Amino acid sequence: MASLISCPHCGSRPKEEFSIRGDAGLIRPAPDAGADAWFDYVYLRDNPRGRHSEYWHHSSGCRRWLIVERDTVTHAVHSVRDAALSKLGGEPA
């Protein structure tokens, strides 16, 4: 049985239609931030265990950016929302 993601625009779709693009909680530094802040933003990432919000792109469907909250241990999806309607801090990559 295929894993399904409930796209708010297309309904339940196979997870293979989506691309995971990374942490939805990252906050981009100001353009004039120092080199250390930019290094941390570009290269350093947490590897969370448990519930985590990520940017996903519905690349084979509506082509919208979504924020998917899933458990990184069990891969269970807890929520899916349109990234354009959310204020979580980061930007899709």
C-alpha angles and dihedrals in degrees: 000000000000121000111248129212117202103228110200089222104037104026124229111356133169113269089237088075090066135072121210110226105179148262114356093198099065116118115212114231120242114270090250094049116127126264092259092058091049092046091053092047095048102037112021120077134169118234100215124199114214130008114013136165117231137176112246125183119213090220097166096041134031091346090228125144112244135187109226120192108205140159109253091207102048098020089227111156113227102177143356125198138166109268092214089062095045130084105205100136109251134080129234113264 
